[in-house]
Amino acid sequence: MNPVRRGELYDVRPDPAIGKEIQKTRPCVIVSADVFNQYSGLAVVCPLTEGMHLAADLIHIAVNKGQGGTTKDSIVLCDRVKAVDQERLMSKRGTLDAGTMQKIDKALRNVLSLH
């Protein structure tokens, strides 16, 4: 597998999952630093949902259909940040743009209280 990079969107297989964890294969954006991705064998990701029951807010970031290889308008769930083994990464969809990644960074700072 080629080195994964921050901002890339992959389908991730999270199983086995328990409780409120994401329980099906879904697109996730890599939010960890490239050096971490290169040497750890892990990637820190935030999943996307196409369920429009959520609206964009301080911790949920909108991604328009087509951006980063999405097939529908989606929401990045920055409150579901998770480290996964890179073997869970399946097909690469694309890469989110810098503006969206800046919004995700701000949302992660809100979730993790990194002000």
N, C-alpha and C positions, 0 to 999 in steps of 0.2 A: 504494500500500500504506500502511496506517496505521502509525504509529510502533510498532516492536516494543518490548516491555518485558521487563525482567528477570523471570524466573519463568514466562514464557509457554512453552507447548509447541507446537512446529511440526513438521510433517513436513518433513524436509530432504533435498534431492537432492544427494549428495556427489560424484557422478561428474563428471569422471574421478578415480578414486582409485587409489592404488598400494599395494603391500605389505600391511601390516597395518591400513591405514586402513579405516574403515567403507565398504563398497562398495555399499550399496543404500539406497534411500529409507527413512528411519526417523524416528521421533519424536526430537526433541532439545529440551532445555530451554535457554533463553537464560540465561546466567550473567553476561554483561557488564552494566555500569552503563547506565542509561537514557540518560545524556548521551552516552556512547560510541555507543550504538545510534543515537541521533538524528542525530549529526553525521558519523559515520565511513562510513556505508553498509555497515558490517560488523556482525556479531553474533558474540560468542564463545559457543559452545554445547558442551554435553555430550550425547552420544547416549544413548538408552535401548535396552535389549535386553529382549526377552521370553523369551530363552533362560534357562531356570532352572538351567543348568549353573553359574551363578554365584550366590553367596549374598551378602547384605548384609554389609559389613565396613567398614573404615576409609576405603575409597576407592570403594566400590560401595554406592549408597543405594537402598533399597527404595521403590517407589511402588506402592500398591495399585490394583487395577483400578478404573477410574472416576475416579481423581484426575487432574485436569488433562486429562481427555479420553482417558486411556489405555483400551484395550480389553482388556488383560490385566494381571495382576501383572507388574511390570517392575523393572529395575535401572538406575539412572543410572550410567553409566560415567565417573566423574570423572577417570579416568586417560586418557581420550580427548578431552580438551578441545581445541577447534579454533576458529579464526576463519574464518567463512564470509561471502561476499558475501550481502547480504540478498536478492538475486535467487534464491538457492538455497532460500529459505524458501517453502514451498508453503502448505498449508492450516493454519490455526491450530486446535489441538485444545482448548486451555483454558489454565489457569494453575495451577501448583502452589501449595500452601498455604505459609504463612510457616514453619511447623515443618519441613517438608521442605526448604525453601530453606536454613534454618539448618544442617541436616545436610549439604547439598551444599556450603555455604560451608566447613564444617569439613573435609570430604573434600578440597576444593580446596586448603585450607591444608596438608594432609598431602602431597598430590601435589606441590605447588609449594614446599614447605618455607617457608611464610609464617607462622612462629610468632612 
